[in-house]
Amino acid sequence: MANQKLDRLDKQILKMIADDARVPFLEVARACNVSGAAIHQRIQKLTNIGVLKGSEFIIDPEKVGYETCAFIGLNLKEPESFDSVVDKLRQMPEVVECHYTTGNYDLFIKVYAKNNHHLLNIIHDKLQPLGLSSSQTLISFHSAFDHQLPVMDIIDGEE
């Protein structure tokens, strides 16, 4: 999708809700010096054009028993099977991200498993039957950081 033209108000709204998605619209309106209805309309517009992709609560995988995070590079025996493999990966609850990539892999996925034994089962029982020629697994010990694109950089870089 093409780069969307955002004005200063759009960017102010994005900055505030990126910092705290649960901030009340009236608080955003006061900070931006506009009405609550204007904020509601802007949020709707940003959602409709695809800048905002909804809101969600983030579940900490470790807190619900998924202690192993792994990144797995996949190479397919038959690259023409991309679409069906991606559809099957989408059905696996442990696979939380799937990327088409350049470089050494056809696909690169992020997986959460309960432990290393569960990860082995996922690789052996779920991934290998997809028709892989090879795979490489990297286990993450801990995420150093995880954040969204900084909205402040978008605001600073404007006209």
N, C-alpha and C positions, 0 to 999 in steps of 0.2 A: 504494500500500500504506500502511496506517495506520502511525503512529509506533510503533515497537517499544519495549516497556518493558525497559530495560537496567539491571541492578544495578551496583553499584560494581565488582565483579570483572569483569563484562563490559567495562566502560569501561576498567579498568586493562589488560586484555588487548588491547583495541583500540588503546590508546595505544602499547603496546610493539610490536605487530606493524605498526602504521602507520609507526613510526619505522624499523623494520627487519624486513621480511617474512621474512627468513631466520633470525631469532632462534630458537634451539632451544626447544622447548616446555618442557624442563626448566629452562632459564634463566628463562622466563616464570613457571613454577611457583614457583621459589625467590623471585623478586621479589614474587609475589603471595601467598606463604605458603600454597600449596595443593599438592596432588599433581600430577604430570605427567598422570595419568589425568583429573583434574578439568579441566585446561587443554584436553586433547584433546576432552573432552566439550563444553566451552564453545565451542571453535572449531567443532565439528560443529553445535552448536545455532545459533550465529551464521550459519553457512553455510546451514543449513536454513531459517531464517526470512528469509534474503535480506539480512542486514546485511553479510555478507562475500560478495563475488562472486568467490571463487577467488583464486589467486595467479598471477602471471605475471612474466616478465622483460620489461623495457621496452627496445625497440630504438630507438636514436637514429637517426632517419631520415637525417640528414646523413651519418652514418658509413657508411651503406649506399647512398649515392648519390642521395638525395632531398633536394635543396638548397632547393627552393621549397615553402613552406607558404602556403596560401591559404584564406581563408574566402569562401564564395560564397553570396550570397542568391539564392534561386530563386523565381520566380513561374511558376505553371503556367497554360497556356492553359485547361485543363480541370481545375479543382480536384477534381472527382470521381475523377480518376486518381491521387490521393495514394498509395493502397496499391500500385498497380503501379509507380509512379515510385520509391517507397521500396524496393520489392523489387529494382528494377534498380540503384539506387544501392548497395544492399547487396552486389551482385555485383561492383562496381568496386573493385579492391584499393586504388586511390589515395584513395578516399573513406573516411576513418577515423571520422568522426562525422556524424550527420544529426539535426537537431532540428526539430520542429514549433515554430513561433514565432508570436508576435503581432507586430503592426507591419507593416513594409513588405514582408515576404517570407512566402511560404507555407512554405518550408523553408530552413534554413540549414545548410550543410555545411562540413566541414573536409577539405581535400584536400592530399596531398603529391605533388609532381611532381619529376622529376629536375632540371628547369630550367624557365625561362620558356617555351621552345618546347614542351616536353612539356605544360606547363599549358595552353597554347593548344590543343594537340591534344585534351586531355581535354575542354576546354570545347566545342570545335567538333565533335569526332567522337563524344563520349560523352554530354555533357550536353544539347546543343541538340536532338538527335533524341528526347529524352524528352518533347518538347512544351512547351517553355518559352515564355512570353510575354516574359520578360525575366530578366536575371540581373545581379548586381553582384559583382565580384571585388575582394577586398582582399588584398593580399600582405603577409604578416608578415615583417618584416626579422629579428626575433629575439624569442623569448619572454622577457619580463622575469622571470616566475616561473611555476611550474606545481606545484601541490601539492594534496593531498587536503584535505577538510574537517578542520580541526584538532580532534582528539579531545579535547584539553585543554579546549576550550570546552564540549564535551558534559559532561565531568566537572564543571567548575566550575558549570554551570547546573543541577545536579541538586538535588532536594528541598532 
